[in-house]
Amino acid sequence: MNVYDVIRRPIITEKGHAKRESERTLCFEVHPDANKIEIRQAVEMLFRVKVAEVRTGNFAGKLRRRGRFTGYGSDWKKAYVRLRPGQKVPEYAEI
């Protein structure tokens, strides 16, 4: 996998914005098969920063209904990436 396969998109939420401001932590949706080492290397390469810690969580897809038809969304994985002290937090989105 290349870095663009590992990191799918940033997750822009109020909680993520608060973590970014207070804890210097970025939040991303990542490939379900990516491990913490691959996520760390991808963030360091894309944003030119040093990573202190990576935490991940797996989430099951939600049940969706459209009239009488039901189905499930895709399973996905979220990564919280904490930057080392002294590193500039990249501005990839504004709320």
C-alpha positions, -999 to +999 in steps of 0.1 A: +000+000+000+012+035-007+005+065+017-027+075-001-041+040+003-032+039+040-048+073+048-082+076+032-094+109+045-093+132+075-123+131+099-135+166+105-158+167+136-161+189+166-145+163+188-116+159+163-111+197+162-111+199+200-085+171+202-064+188+175-063+221+195-058+207+230-039+174+225-021+180+192-039+149+178-051+143+142-079+120+133-081+100+100-101+072+084-075+046+074-074+014+055-088-015+076-056-036+070-032-008+079-012-012+111+001+015+134+036+015+119+022+021+083-001+048+096+028+066+114+050+064+083+022+077+060+014+107+083+051+116+086+056+114+049+025+133+039+025+161+064+063+163+072+058+160+109+071+136+136+045+113+153+046+105+190+017+080+192-009+062+171-042+048+184-066+029+163-102+017+165-123-006+143-159+002+136-186-020+122-208-007+094-242+006+105-275-010+094-292+012+068-328+009+056-343+024+025-380+015+026-382-023+027-346-028+017-319-032+043-282-034+042-250-026+061-224+001+055-188-008+051-167-016+082-140+011+087-110+020+108-101+053+126-067+064+137-058+091+163-023+104+156-006+124+183+023+147+172+055+152+191+060+184+211+074+212+189+058+199+157+034+223+138-001+210+135-010+209+097-041+230+088-059+207+064-094+218+073-112+246+091-145+243+109 
